[in-house]
Amino acid sequence: MTTETNIGDVVQLSPDAGAFAACFMVVTEPKPWGAQGYVRVPGGGDAYFRAKHEYMTHIGRAEWIRSDETEGQP
């Protein structure tokens, strides 16, 4: 992934990313090495995941994200 990652971005995880291979993740914490975010699990809430840049592809921006992830953001 070559673009800057921001809170609220949606990325698709690589088929080689592990437990959430090919899932869409909402970024909650951009990191120098990649990002932390959550994958929505239908009927089960959210599962948090950390992915390196090489395991993410930028898709776009989420229209809706968890309200607790936006506290303190402009």
N, C-alpha and C positions, 0 to 999 in steps of 0.2 A: 504494500500500500504506500503510495507516494504522497498523498494529500495530507494536510494537517487534519487531525481528528479533534472534534469539539464535542462538548456535552450535548446530547440530543441527536447526534449523528447516528444513522443506521448503517451498519456494516454487515456483510455476509461473511460468515466464517468459512474457511477453506474445508474441503472434504478431509484434509489432513489435520484439522484442528482438535481432534479428540472427541470428547463426549458430545459436543454440540456441533459436530461436523455439518456444514452446509446450512446451519440455522442463521436467522437474522438476529443481531444483537444491537441493543440501544446502548450507546456509549454514555457512561456516567462519570468516568475519570480517565481523561487522556493521560498517557504516561510517555516518557521518552522512548520506551521500548515497545509501546503498543497502546493498549487501552483495557480498562476494566468496564464491564457493562452487564446488562442482564438480558436473558432470553426469556420471553414469556412462555410459560408452560400452561397450556389450557387445563383449567380445573385444578391447577396446582400452584398458582402464584408465579413468582419469578425465581430464576436460578441465575446466580452471579457467576461470571466467567472472566478470566484474564486471557487475552490473546496478544501475541506479538504481531507487529506490522505485517510480517510475511504471511500471516494466516488470515488477513482481513482484506476485504474489498469494499470500498466506499459505495454505498447505494444512494444515500440522500439524507434527508432530515426527517425525524419523526414528527408527526403532527401532534401527537399526544404522548407525554411521558409521565412517569410517576411524579406526583406533586412533591414528594419529599426529595426528589432529585433536583428540583428547581429552586429550592430555598437558598437565598443569598446570591442568586444569579441575576444579572441585569436583564 
